[in-house]
Amino acid sequence: MISAIVLAAGRSTRMGRNKLILPLDGKPVLQRVLDALKHSKVDETVVVLGGGADEVRRSVDLEGTKVVVNRRYSEGMSASIKAGLARMDRSADAAIIVLGDQPFLSAAVVDSLIKAFLTEGAPVVLPVYMGKRRNPVLFARSVFPEIMRIRGDRGAKSVVESHGDNILEVKVEDAGVAMDVDTPSDYERAALLSRRVRQRRIRGQA
């Protein structure tokens, strides 16, 4: 069993407003992430909310997901990851840590990580785009105790770094793994890309 933990508890300080509910092609940023997971091979999705939880509930369709509100979200990303691990199914073999602000994440990328894990059984599996490690990151159950010991806002980076040569890198050609929405300029670029994708889709149907 593979679980996805979606980190959606941040305060959006650099954006100045709740970035997860900003619309892109008619859908909130977080909704696009959840839709990608819905079409992937993950067995369950756990959404970790925190700051702005009520706004997210009003704006995003969370049906079919497990929702946990991290009251300690101000302590950093690590607290949200641990809250998600505590809420996921105890039989899960691995957890994919997904950022809630990656609106162009595709089900294909998620499935490629799952396939690599099921084939190789590596403790850490992550995508590589243009030579750089990206998100989301899959962690095997054997790594969970390490994750539960992390602190602060570095997320699980320290866990990734500690596994060195045991990390399985999956090369992808999908730029969506390199795009998140943290600042107003990020959002402007994402909105422009979303419009271009929609226009190409329309032309293809004509």
Secondary structure, DSSP 8 states (H G I E B T S, - for coil): -EEEEEEE----TTTSS-GGG-EETTEEHHHHHHHHHHTSS-SEEEEEE-TTHHHHHHHS--TTSEEEE-TTGGG-HHHHHHHHHHHS-TT-SEEEEEETT-TT--HHHHHHHHHHHHHH--SEEEEEETTEE-S-EEEEGGGHHHHTT--TTSTTHHHHHHTGGGEEEEE---GGGG----SHHHHHHHHHHHHHHHHHHHHHH-
